[in-house]
């Protein structure tokens, strides 16, 4: 995000300088742009921003809604990845809440 390696432990301190809800909003806007570009077939690590447990106060489903719609419209696939179980967040990408939303999206 803006040349910041948000998933790199070396740069974890930068989270202290961020509005976490705004960061999540920007993250999903970037994913929406990616989906709208028509250049990709798959989205990996859909909610990777959660890796260090800096979670939004807002409902993540509301923040991700437009990105999920764009991904569906672009006929892209969302990868389910269990690497998060080895990270501080200790859950898969995407989260259960987002998986349910993705499954139910029309």
Secondary structure, DSSP 4 states (H G I P E B T S, - for coil): -TT--TT-GGGGGGGGGS-HHHHHHHHHHHHHHHHHHT--SEE-STTGGGGGS---SS-HHHHHHHHHHHHHHTT-EE--BGGGGGSTT-S-BS-HHHHHHHHH--
